[in-house]
Amino acid sequence: MIGHSFGGLLAQILAGRGLAAASVAIAPAPFRGVLPLPVSALLSSRPVLGNPANRSRAVSRAAATH
């Protein structure tokens, strides 16, 4: 199954449900509610995701990189 844009989204959904042996999604449309994530959001969450013990405390960026 091959799909482009909205067809790529449908190909992913059908493959996820086990209705396709193989699928190729070319530039698929995002699922409803999926927003693009800026790189700055990933960088700011790195201290917490990198060390779950930091979840409830403040961590400086310098301390998180070492």
N, CA and C atoms as a LAMMPS dump frame, in Angstrom:
ITEM: TIMESTEP
0
ITEM: NUMBER OF ATOMS
198
ITEM: BOX BOUNDS ff ff ff
-5.0000000000000000e+02 5.0000000000000000e+02
-5.0000000000000000e+02 5.0000000000000000e+02
-5.0000000000000000e+02 5.0000000000000000e+02
ITEM: ATOMS id mol type element x y z
1 1 1 N 0.845 -1.142 0
2 1 2 C 0 0 0
3 1 3 C 0.908 1.227 0
4 2 1 N 0.633 2.158 -0.895
5 2 2 C 1.408 3.388 -1.007
6 2 3 C 0.442 4.555 -0.948
7 3 1 N 0.802 5.591 -0.191
8 3 2 C -0.057 6.762 -0.119
9 3 3 C 0.763 8.025 0.017
10 4 1 N 0.21 9.109 -0.501
11 4 2 C 0.855 10.418 -0.415
12 4 3 C -0.091 11.381 0.276
13 5 1 N 0.427 12.202 1.179
14 5 2 C -0.343 13.197 1.909
15 5 3 C -1.445 12.506 2.704
16 6 1 N -2.704 12.804 2.426
17 6 2 C -3.791 12.174 3.186
18 6 3 C -3.822 10.668 2.957
19 7 1 N -3.484 10.239 1.738
20 7 2 C -3.404 8.8 1.453
21 7 3 C -2.31 8.124 2.269
22 8 1 N -1.223 8.863 2.543
23 8 2 C -0.165 8.33 3.397
24 8 3 C -0.643 8.135 4.823
25 9 1 N -1.472 9.055 5.276
26 9 2 C -2.06 8.925 6.607
27 9 3 C -2.95 7.682 6.668
28 10 1 N -3.773 7.504 5.635
29 10 2 C -4.63 6.313 5.597
30 10 3 C -3.796 5.034 5.522
31 11 1 N -2.712 5.061 4.754
32 11 2 C -1.836 3.885 4.664
33 11 3 C -1.251 3.543 6.032
34 12 1 N -0.848 4.558 6.799
35 12 2 C -0.316 4.317 8.145
36 12 3 C -1.383 3.729 9.063
37 13 1 N -2.585 4.266 8.994
38 13 2 C -3.669 3.774 9.854
39 13 3 C -4.003 2.326 9.522
40 14 1 N -4.141 2.023 8.234
41 14 2 C -4.47 0.652 7.83
42 14 3 C -3.349 -0.32 8.176
43 15 1 N -2.096 0.091 7.993
44 15 2 C -0.969 -0.777 8.36
45 15 3 C -0.936 -0.99 9.868
46 16 1 N -1.24 0.052 10.627
47 16 2 C -1.276 -0.074 12.083
48 16 3 C -2.347 -1.03 12.565
49 17 1 N -3.413 -1.168 11.784
50 17 2 C -4.5 -2.095 12.135
51 17 3 C -4.248 -3.498 11.595
52 18 1 N -3.125 -3.686 10.929
53 18 2 C -2.776 -5.005 10.411
54 18 3 C -3.48 -5.353 9.109
55 19 1 N -3.979 -4.357 8.385
56 19 2 C -4.712 -4.616 7.15
57 19 3 C -3.827 -4.524 5.905
58 20 1 N -2.54 -4.301 6.079
59 20 2 C -1.619 -4.226 4.946
60 20 3 C -0.344 -4.979 5.311
61 21 1 N 0.174 -5.739 4.353
62 21 2 C 1.422 -6.462 4.593
63 21 3 C 2.601 -5.501 4.652
64 22 1 N 2.523 -4.435 3.852
65 22 2 C 3.577 -3.422 3.841
66 22 3 C 2.953 -2.102 3.405
67 23 1 N 3.556 -1.005 3.84
68 23 2 C 3.025 0.298 3.434
69 23 3 C 4.16 1.305 3.295
70 24 1 N 3.936 2.266 2.425
71 24 2 C 4.868 3.367 2.218
72 24 3 C 4.051 4.642 2.288
73 25 1 N 4.414 5.526 3.215
74 25 2 C 3.714 6.801 3.359
75 25 3 C 4.665 7.906 2.898
76 26 1 N 4.311 8.555 1.812
77 26 2 C 5.143 9.622 1.256
78 26 3 C 4.574 10.957 1.723
79 27 1 N 5.328 11.679 2.54
80 27 2 C 4.895 12.962 3.088
81 27 3 C 3.485 12.865 3.651
82 28 1 N 3.265 11.963 4.648
83 28 2 C 1.91 11.78 5.154
84 28 3 C 1.413 13.013 5.92
85 29 1 N 0.121 13.207 5.893
86 29 2 C -0.502 14.276 6.678
87 29 3 C -0.426 13.884 8.148
88 30 1 N -0.295 14.855 9.059
89 30 2 C -0.239 14.511 10.485
90 30 3 C -1.604 14.073 10.994
91 31 1 N -1.601 13.238 12.025
92 31 2 C -2.833 12.846 12.681
93 31 3 C -3.469 14.075 13.308
94 32 1 N -4.754 14.071 13.49
95 32 2 C -5.437 15.195 14.122
96 32 3 C -4.886 15.376 15.536
97 33 1 N -4.558 16.595 15.871
98 33 2 C -4.037 16.903 17.19
99 33 3 C -2.526 16.853 17.283
100 34 1 N -1.84 16.372 16.254
101 34 2 C -0.384 16.312 16.263
102 34 3 C 0.151 17.639 15.74
103 35 1 N 0.858 18.345 16.581
104 35 2 C 1.427 19.631 16.2
105 35 3 C 2.924 19.487 16
106 36 1 N 3.52 20.264 15.115
107 36 2 C 4.969 20.201 14.949
108 36 3 C 5.67 20.626 16.239
109 37 1 N 6.723 19.929 16.596
110 37 2 C 7.444 20.204 17.827
111 37 3 C 8.712 20.973 17.512
112 38 1 N 8.829 22.2 18.038
113 38 2 C 10.047 22.97 17.779
114 38 3 C 11.26 22.354 18.485
115 39 1 N 12.432 22.541 17.895
116 39 2 C 13.671 22.004 18.46
117 39 3 C 13.905 22.559 19.862
118 40 1 N 13.526 23.817 20.105
119 40 2 C 13.73 24.413 21.428
120 40 3 C 12.966 23.651 22.501
121 41 1 N 11.811 23.09 22.162
122 41 2 C 11.048 22.303 23.138
123 41 3 C 11.783 21.013 23.483
124 42 1 N 12.396 20.396 22.493
125 42 2 C 13.17 19.187 22.764
126 42 3 C 14.381 19.483 23.635
127 43 1 N 15.075 20.587 23.336
128 43 2 C 16.257 20.944 24.12
129 43 3 C 15.9 21.289 25.555
130 44 1 N 14.783 21.974 25.755
131 44 2 C 14.412 22.358 27.121
132 44 3 C 13.935 21.167 27.941
133 45 1 N 13.448 20.105 27.286
134 45 2 C 12.986 18.933 28.028
135 45 3 C 14.09 17.904 28.253
136 46 1 N 15.264 18.122 27.672
137 46 2 C 16.351 17.155 27.789
138 46 3 C 16.774 16.856 29.231
139 47 1 N 16.904 17.855 30.113
140 47 2 C 17.309 17.517 31.487
141 47 3 C 16.327 16.576 32.184
142 48 1 N 15.034 16.76 31.966
143 48 2 C 14.036 15.911 32.617
144 48 3 C 13.994 14.539 31.961
145 49 1 N 13.974 14.507 30.624
146 49 2 C 13.901 13.226 29.938
147 49 3 C 15.19 12.432 30.082
148 50 1 N 16.317 13.128 30.166
149 50 2 C 17.605 12.46 30.315
150 50 3 C 17.802 11.841 31.689
151 51 1 N 17.233 12.471 32.704
152 51 2 C 17.357 11.971 34.073
153 51 3 C 16.021 12.173 34.776
154 52 1 N 15.19 11.135 34.874
155 52 2 C 13.872 11.282 35.493
156 52 3 C 13.916 11.76 36.944
157 53 1 N 15.052 11.629 37.608
158 53 2 C 15.162 12.113 38.989
159 53 3 C 15.082 13.635 39.05
160 54 1 N 15.311 14.315 37.929
161 54 2 C 15.24 15.778 37.883
162 54 3 C 13.821 16.293 37.714
163 55 1 N 12.843 15.433 37.654
164 55 2 C 11.477 15.834 37.328
165 55 3 C 10.908 16.887 38.28
166 56 1 N 11.147 16.773 39.552
167 56 2 C 10.518 17.691 40.519
168 56 3 C 11.456 18.753 41.051
169 57 1 N 12.575 18.982 40.358
170 57 2 C 13.49 20.025 40.827
171 57 3 C 14.011 20.846 39.662
172 58 1 N 14.519 22.003 39.971
173 58 2 C 15.079 22.886 38.949
174 58 3 C 16.492 22.43 38.605
175 59 1 N 16.805 22.408 37.33
176 59 2 C 18.122 21.994 36.861
177 59 3 C 18.626 23.043 35.88
178 60 1 N 19.842 23.541 36.12
179 60 2 C 20.387 24.519 35.187
180 60 3 C 20.869 23.807 33.924
181 61 1 N 20.889 24.513 32.828
182 61 2 C 21.325 23.914 31.566
183 61 3 C 22.776 23.46 31.639
184 62 1 N 23.629 24.232 32.313
185 62 2 C 25.047 23.856 32.436
186 62 3 C 25.193 22.553 33.208
187 63 1 N 24.424 22.378 34.257
188 63 2 C 24.508 21.162 35.055
189 63 3 C 23.949 19.961 34.288
190 64 1 N 23.003 20.206 33.421
191 64 2 C 22.366 19.107 32.694
192 64 3 C 23.25 18.569 31.584
193 65 1 N 24.188 19.36 31.072
194 65 2 C 25.023 18.909 29.965
195 65 3 C 26.228 18.111 30.437
196 66 1 N 26.519 18.113 31.704
197 66 2 C 27.707 17.395 32.211
198 66 3 C 27.345 16.07 32.778
